[in-house]
Amino acid sequence: MKIKQNIKQFIKMPLSIGLLALSACGYLDVMPPAQADFDDTMKDEATTLGFLYTAYSGTTNNFWREGPDVTSATDEFLEPKDWGWNSQKMLFGTVSSADDIGDWETMYNYIGYVHYFMEQLEVLNPVGVTEADKQQYRAECWFLEAYYHFRVLQNYGPCPIIETKVSQNILPSDIPGRSHFDYCVDWIVEKLDAAAAVLPQKRETEDLGRADATICKAIKARVLLYAASPLWNGSFIHRNWQNTNYETPGYGKELVSTKYDATKWERALTACREALTAAEAAGYQMFTIETANLKADRDRTPLPFIPGREEDTEENRLFKERVRMLQYMMTAHEGDNNKEIIWGVNNTSENSMNQGVMKAHLPNRIVKLSNGSWGTGGYHGTAPTFATTKRFYTSNGTLPVLDSKFYPENEWLARYYEGKTSPALTTDKLDTEEVKNDITKFNVGREARYYAWIAFDGCEYTPIINNNSPLWINLKNTNTNGHSPGLRNSSGTGFLNKKFVVPNTVFSASGSITADKYRTQLIRLAELHLNLAECYAALDRTSEALEQLNIIRERAGLPDLTNSDLATMSLTEWVRNERFVELYAEGHRYYDVRRWCIAPDVMQRSAFLGLNGLTVNPSFEEFNQVVQIDQPIQWDNRQYLVPIKNSELYSNPQLIQAPGY
């Protein structure tokens, strides 16, 4: 299929060009002197496109599920503390300006690469490239300039704006420093508007991943939503922070406005509405049960086991189909008729389930091989916190702690299947279905997204991953998927992640691993509805905010919110919690807790709780206790921003460090 060919080839680049883009050490020193054969890189349309695709390569440097990426430092989940990833330096409060954390240099290297491409496009006049083609390429470059600057802005705050290719002979005194945050936002938005005016509304399958007008508008909506949020709209924590030397035109040395401006929300609202309108006009739709069922039939993926829904009724069957749909939603690509993906990029691994990013989610023990040994397993690392599991709703659409029809809190960790006992611990084989006896009441009667994305003790992880059979999870059994002393691959919160795990994944007894390759979704339609809901809520437009939230809840199978629900939680709390659940583990939470200025509350060590999962072969009662997670988590307000590496500061006298570093 053409789509499969494109998914495979989009990230490829000429080796020499890739090295040119990434070999520089300074964030402005992005291109070595031209080489004698460099003209060959843009001699015709094919090589020009190869050159352009390399400029896009920075978009694939965005795997927010991977621990080395700073955006994994959230309150959603934890990785084993011994992994020592950069994200954990941010989480543990040990990050410093000596660390190479974030993507400052990478993004500026790609910005320089984009500028080099634009310069060469005008100089070399590639054969077969028309003026209309050139205008499309220029617009894509405007988009990439905006996107890469935004990537810097959201991590580091006010940043240098690099508008053109920088001479390698530039004087240190001429290197730009940080521009005012609002100036950066306006510059980025102007670039996105210019690109959207030229680019097609939507890309066809052969051009997936390349910028189009809808992607431009969706990124613009995100940029302006962030800019309207408290951190950047009057509530910046470090109010005296400003430039020492460099001045932004119209702003002087100021870097962040300290005054609230309601018009920023109006501007964000307009952009969010325009993005959603454009997406719907382009044919984007929420992923559906019907689409997922067709995919599941092709894959022969059965319905999952859901505790409390064993009876064969139409209601229970529909609920299980919804759970399966939500699992496929994050892994089905455009060729599977997934119309929710507005912008996706490709994973580089030939087998998505056999790369470190994904194996971090999977349990340690998945299959027993034909020769009696254990097959390749996962790293058992990505572990949702207890706070995360409490944020997912009950089947009644309410938080467990607020749902009068749910189990009382003092019964949450009691055994659901009354009269049952824990099975004897297996030693040389995987656990059997009997472990479901240990499912607690807390894990019964929950919403579909909970069962699609969260794994808990006693659950069925997925139906066919174990050599075309279910994998049953026993987090109390050291011999299978419980904590093993000395094994660094264990977080021990009492939960595991299932989001992004392809439902048709099979670890076979022969040792092979089969799974669909999927695209990382950088923007999907659900985010646009949630962005719009947040703007409406900020402007006290309650009915319109609820309307957007209910679109998300309807797909999740939850009852609509009404004004009466605002008696239990404020509209802002509903918006933020719905965003937490729907976009769980998709890279948004890191920025959300910062832009909302709630990090001091949710990122303190006391907020990180879990079950007693770091005990060897605990009993049911010993395991099902809420305990403090044994990790040195701490929050300091300097962690609102990522520090710039010292070497960059030494080379640029205009540049100042983030506060507190």
Secondary structure in CASP SS format (residue, H / E / C, confidence):
PFRMAT SS
TARGET T0000
AUTHOR 0000-0000-0000
METHOD secondary structure of the structure
MODEL  1
M C 1.00
K H 1.00
I H 1.00
K H 1.00
Q H 1.00
N H 1.00
I H 1.00
K H 1.00
Q H 1.00
F C 1.00
I C 1.00
K C 1.00
M C 1.00
P C 1.00
L H 1.00
S H 1.00
I H 1.00
G H 1.00
L H 1.00
L H 1.00
A H 1.00
L H 1.00
S C 1.00
A C 1.00
C C 1.00
G C 1.00
Y C 1.00
L C 1.00
D C 1.00
V C 1.00
M C 1.00
P C 1.00
P C 1.00
A C 1.00
Q C 1.00
A C 1.00
D C 1.00
F H 1.00
D H 1.00
D H 1.00
T H 1.00
M H 1.00
K C 1.00
D E 1.00
E H 1.00
A H 1.00
T H 1.00
T H 1.00
L H 1.00
G H 1.00
F H 1.00
L H 1.00
Y H 1.00
T H 1.00
A H 1.00
Y H 1.00
S H 1.00
G H 1.00
T H 1.00
T H 1.00
N C 1.00
N C 1.00
F C 1.00
W C 1.00
R C 1.00
E C 1.00
G C 1.00
P C 1.00
D C 1.00
V H 1.00
T H 1.00
S H 1.00
A C 1.00
T C 1.00
D C 1.00
E C 1.00
F E 1.00
L E 1.00
E C 1.00
P C 1.00
K H 1.00
D H 1.00
W H 1.00
G C 1.00
W C 1.00
N H 1.00
S H 1.00
Q H 1.00
K H 1.00
M H 1.00
L H 1.00
F H 1.00
G C 1.00
T C 1.00
V C 1.00
S C 1.00
S C 1.00
A C 1.00
D C 1.00
D C 1.00
I C 1.00
G C 1.00
D C 1.00
W H 1.00
E H 1.00
T H 1.00
M H 1.00
Y H 1.00
N H 1.00
Y H 1.00
I H 1.00
G H 1.00
Y H 1.00
V H 1.00
H H 1.00
Y H 1.00
F H 1.00
M H 1.00
E H 1.00
Q H 1.00
L H 1.00
E H 1.00
V H 1.00
L H 1.00
N C 1.00
P C 1.00
V E 1.00
G C 1.00
V C 1.00
T C 1.00
E H 1.00
A H 1.00
D H 1.00
K H 1.00
Q H 1.00
Q H 1.00
Y H 1.00
R H 1.00
A H 1.00
E H 1.00
C H 1.00
W H 1.00
F H 1.00
L H 1.00
E H 1.00
A H 1.00
Y H 1.00
Y H 1.00
H H 1.00
F H 1.00
R H 1.00
V H 1.00
L H 1.00
Q H 1.00
N H 1.00
Y H 1.00
G C 1.00
P C 1.00
C C 1.00
P C 1.00
I C 1.00
I C 1.00
E C 1.00
T C 1.00
K C 1.00
V C 1.00
S C 1.00
Q C 1.00
N C 1.00
I C 1.00
L C 1.00
P H 1.00
S H 1.00
D H 1.00
I C 1.00
P C 1.00
G C 1.00
R C 1.00
S C 1.00
H C 1.00
F H 1.00
D H 1.00
Y H 1.00
C H 1.00
V H 1.00
D H 1.00
W H 1.00
I H 1.00
V H 1.00
E H 1.00
K H 1.00
L H 1.00
D H 1.00
A H 1.00
A H 1.00
A H 1.00
A C 1.00
V C 1.00
L C 1.00
P C 1.00
Q C 1.00
K C 1.00
R C 1.00
E C 1.00
T H 1.00
E H 1.00
D H 1.00
L C 1.00
G C 1.00
R C 1.00
A C 1.00
D C 1.00
A H 1.00
T H 1.00
I H 1.00
C H 1.00
K H 1.00
A H 1.00
I H 1.00
K H 1.00
A H 1.00
R H 1.00
V H 1.00
L H 1.00
L H 1.00
Y H 1.00
A H 1.00
A H 1.00
S C 1.00
P H 1.00
L H 1.00
W H 1.00
N C 1.00
G C 1.00
S C 1.00
F C 1.00
I C 1.00
H C 1.00
R C 1.00
N C 1.00
W C 1.00
Q E 1.00
N C 1.00
T C 1.00
N C 1.00
Y C 1.00
E C 1.00
T E 1.00
P C 1.00
G C 1.00
Y C 1.00
G E 1.00
K C 1.00
E E 1.00
L C 1.00
V C 1.00
S C 1.00
T C 1.00
K C 1.00
Y C 1.00
D C 1.00
A C 1.00
T H 1.00
K H 1.00
W H 1.00
E H 1.00
R H 1.00
A H 1.00
L H 1.00
T H 1.00
A H 1.00
C H 1.00
R H 1.00
E H 1.00
A H 1.00
L H 1.00
T H 1.00
A H 1.00
A H 1.00
E H 1.00
A H 1.00
A C 1.00
G C 1.00
Y C 1.00
Q C 1.00
M C 1.00
F C 1.00
T C 1.00
I H 1.00
E H 1.00
T H 1.00
A H 1.00
N H 1.00
L H 1.00
K H 1.00
A H 1.00
D H 1.00
R H 1.00
D H 1.00
R C 1.00
T C 1.00
P C 1.00
L C 1.00
P C 1.00
F C 1.00
I C 1.00
P C 1.00
G C 1.00
R C 1.00
E C 1.00
E C 1.00
D C 1.00
T C 1.00
E H 1.00
E H 1.00
N H 1.00
R H 1.00
L H 1.00
F H 1.00
K H 1.00
E H 1.00
R H 1.00
V H 1.00
R H 1.00
M H 1.00
L H 1.00
Q H 1.00
Y H 1.00
M H 1.00
M C 1.00
T C 1.00
A C 1.00
H C 1.00
E H 1.00
G H 1.00
D H 1.00
N C 1.00
N C 1.00
K C 1.00
E C 1.00
I E 1.00
I E 1.00
W E 1.00
G E 1.00
V E 1.00
N E 1.00
N C 1.00
T C 1.00
S C 1.00
E C 1.00
N C 1.00
S H 1.00
M H 1.00
N H 1.00
Q C 1.00
G H 1.00
V H 1.00
M H 1.00
K H 1.00
A C 1.00
H C 1.00
L C 1.00
P C 1.00
N C 1.00
R C 1.00
I C 1.00
V C 1.00
K E 1.00
L C 1.00
S C 1.00
N C 1.00
G C 1.00
S C 1.00
W E 1.00
G C 1.00
T C 1.00
G C 1.00
G C 1.00
Y C 1.00
H C 1.00
G C 1.00
T C 1.00
A E 1.00
P E 1.00
T C 1.00
F H 1.00
A H 1.00
T H 1.00
T H 1.00
K H 1.00
R H 1.00
F C 1.00
Y C 1.00
T E 1.00
S C 1.00
N C 1.00
G C 1.00
T C 1.00
L C 1.00
P H 1.00
V H 1.00
L H 1.00
D C 1.00
S C 1.00
K C 1.00
F C 1.00
Y C 1.00
P C 1.00
E H 1.00
N H 1.00
E H 1.00
W C 1.00
L C 1.00
A C 1.00
R E 1.00
Y C 1.00
Y C 1.00
E C 1.00
G C 1.00
K C 1.00
T C 1.00
S C 1.00
P C 1.00
A C 1.00
L C 1.00
T C 1.00
T C 1.00
D C 1.00
K C 1.00
L C 1.00
D C 1.00
T C 1.00
E H 1.00
E H 1.00
V H 1.00
K H 1.00
N H 1.00
D H 1.00
I C 1.00
T E 1.00
K H 1.00
F H 1.00
N H 1.00
V C 1.00
G C 1.00
R E 1.00
E C 1.00
A H 1.00
R H 1.00
Y H 1.00
Y H 1.00
A H 1.00
W H 1.00
I E 1.00
A E 1.00
F E 1.00
D C 1.00
G C 1.00
C C 1.00
E E 1.00
Y C 1.00
T C 1.00
P C 1.00
I C 1.00
I C 1.00
N E 1.00
N C 1.00
N C 1.00
S E 1.00
P C 1.00
L C 1.00
W E 1.00
I C 1.00
N C 1.00
L C 1.00
K C 1.00
N C 1.00
T C 1.00
N C 1.00
T C 1.00
N C 1.00
G C 1.00
H C 1.00
S C 1.00
P C 1.00
G C 1.00
L C 1.00
R C 1.00
N C 1.00
S C 1.00
S C 1.00
G C 1.00
T C 1.00
G C 1.00
F E 1.00
L E 1.00
N E 1.00
K C 1.00
K C 1.00
F C 1.00
V C 1.00
V C 1.00
P C 1.00
N C 1.00
T C 1.00
V E 1.00
F E 1.00
S C 1.00
A C 1.00
S C 1.00
G C 1.00
S C 1.00
I E 1.00
T E 1.00
A C 1.00
D C 1.00
K C 1.00
Y C 1.00
R E 1.00
T E 1.00
Q E 1.00
L E 1.00
I E 1.00
R E 1.00
L H 1.00
A H 1.00
E H 1.00
L H 1.00
H H 1.00
L H 1.00
N H 1.00
L H 1.00
A H 1.00
E H 1.00
C H 1.00
Y H 1.00
A H 1.00
A H 1.00
L C 1.00
D C 1.00
R C 1.00
T H 1.00
S H 1.00
E H 1.00
A H 1.00
L H 1.00
E H 1.00
Q H 1.00
L H 1.00
N H 1.00
I H 1.00
I H 1.00
R H 1.00
E H 1.00
R H 1.00
A H 1.00
G C 1.00
L C 1.00
P C 1.00
D C 1.00
L C 1.00
T C 1.00
N H 1.00
S H 1.00
D H 1.00
L H 1.00
A H 1.00
T C 1.00
M C 1.00
S C 1.00
L H 1.00
T H 1.00
E H 1.00
W H 1.00
V H 1.00
R H 1.00
N H 1.00
E H 1.00
R H 1.00
F H 1.00
V H 1.00
E H 1.00
L C 1.00
Y C 1.00
A C 1.00
E C 1.00
G C 1.00
H C 1.00
R H 1.00
Y H 1.00
Y H 1.00
D H 1.00
V H 1.00
R H 1.00
R H 1.00
W C 1.00
C C 1.00
I C 1.00
A H 1.00
P H 1.00
D H 1.00
V H 1.00
M C 1.00
Q C 1.00
R H 1.00
S H 1.00
A H 1.00
F C 1.00
L E 1.00
G E 1.00
L E 1.00
N C 1.00
G C 1.00
L C 1.00
T C 1.00
V C 1.00
N C 1.00
P C 1.00
S C 1.00
F H 1.00
E H 1.00
E H 1.00
F H 1.00
N C 1.00
Q C 1.00
V E 1.00
V E 1.00
Q E 1.00
I C 1.00
D C 1.00
Q C 1.00
P C 1.00
I C 1.00
Q C 1.00
W C 1.00
D C 1.00
N H 1.00
R H 1.00
Q H 1.00
Y H 1.00
L C 1.00
V C 1.00
P C 1.00
I C 1.00
K C 1.00
N H 1.00
S H 1.00
E H 1.00
L H 1.00
Y H 1.00
S H 1.00
N C 1.00
P C 1.00
Q C 1.00
L C 1.00
I C 1.00
Q C 1.00
A C 1.00
P C 1.00
G C 1.00
Y C 1.00
END
